[in-house]
Amino acid sequence: MLPEKMARQMYAKNREKIIQHARNARRGYFIVNFYNNYDVKISSEKDGKSEFSFIIPSALEFLDANFNKALADYLTYRKTRY
C-alpha cells in the first residue's frame, strides 16, 4: 500500500509534468499511474502494475480535485480490503 503522505509528495513533485502533458495531449484525457517504487508515469492506458491511478481530462480546472478524490477512494478501498 502506498502511504498517503508519499502519494501526495509524488503528486506534488510531478504536478508540473502532468500539467505540461495535459497541455500537449491530443486526446481528451490521460492517466497518471503511481507505483510502489515511488515512480509516476503518465500514459494513455491504466497500467495493471500500478498501485493506483487516476484519469485527468485535458482541461485542467479540476486537476487537484481529481487527484484528491482518486487518492481518497484508493485509501478507503485499501482500508476496507485489509
C-alpha positions as CSV (number, residue, x, y, z in Angstrom):
1,M,0.0,0.0,0.0
2,L,1.2,3.4,-0.9
3,P,1.1,5.8,2.1
4,E,-1.0,8.9,1.7
5,K,1.9,11.2,2.5
6,M,4.2,9.6,-0.1
7,A,1.4,9.7,-2.7
8,R,0.9,13.4,-2.1
9,Q,4.7,14.1,-2.3
10,M,4.8,12.1,-5.6
11,Y,1.9,14.1,-7.0
12,A,3.5,17.5,-5.9
13,K,6.8,16.5,-7.4
14,N,5.3,15.6,-10.7
15,R,2.4,18.1,-10.9
16,E,4.2,20.4,-13.4
17,K,5.0,17.4,-15.6
18,I,1.3,16.4,-15.5
19,I,0.2,19.9,-16.4
20,Q,2.6,20.0,-19.4
21,H,1.4,16.7,-20.6
22,A,-2.2,17.8,-20.4
23,R,-1.4,20.9,-22.4
24,N,0.2,18.8,-25.1
25,A,-2.3,16.0,-25.0
26,R,-4.1,15.2,-28.2
27,R,-6.7,13.1,-26.6
28,G,-9.4,14.3,-24.2
29,Y,-7.8,12.5,-21.2
30,F,-4.8,10.6,-19.9
31,I,-4.0,8.5,-16.9
32,V,-1.4,9.1,-14.2
33,N,-0.1,5.8,-12.7
34,F,1.6,5.7,-9.2
35,Y,3.8,2.8,-8.3
36,N,5.1,1.3,-5.1
37,N,8.6,2.1,-6.0
38,Y,7.6,5.8,-5.9
39,D,7.6,6.2,-9.6
40,V,4.9,8.2,-11.5
41,K,4.2,7.6,-15.2
42,I,1.8,9.4,-17.5
43,S,0.1,7.2,-20.1
44,S,-3.0,6.8,-22.3
45,E,-3.8,3.5,-20.5
46,K,-4.0,2.2,-17.0
47,D,-1.1,0.0,-16.1
48,G,-2.1,-3.1,-14.2
49,K,1.1,-3.0,-12.2
50,S,0.5,0.5,-10.8
51,E,-0.6,0.8,-7.1
52,F,-3.2,3.4,-8.0
53,S,-4.0,5.7,-10.9
54,F,-6.4,8.4,-11.8
55,I,-7.8,9.9,-15.0
56,I,-7.1,13.5,-16.0
57,P,-9.1,15.3,-18.6
58,S,-7.1,17.6,-20.8
59,A,-9.0,20.5,-19.2
60,L,-7.0,21.2,-16.1
61,E,-9.6,23.0,-14.0
62,F,-10.1,20.0,-11.7
63,L,-6.6,18.5,-11.7
64,D,-6.1,18.8,-7.9
65,A,-9.7,17.8,-7.2
66,N,-9.4,14.7,-9.4
67,F,-6.2,13.6,-7.6
68,N,-7.7,14.2,-4.1
69,K,-10.8,12.2,-5.0
70,A,-8.8,9.3,-6.5
71,L,-6.4,9.2,-3.5
72,A,-9.4,9.2,-1.1
73,D,-11.1,6.4,-3.0
74,Y,-7.8,4.4,-3.1
75,L,-7.2,4.9,0.7
76,T,-10.8,3.9,1.5
77,Y,-10.6,0.9,-0.7
78,R,-7.3,-0.3,0.8
79,K,-8.6,0.2,4.4
80,T,-11.6,-2.0,3.7
81,R,-9.6,-4.7,2.0
82,Y,-7.1,-5.2,4.9
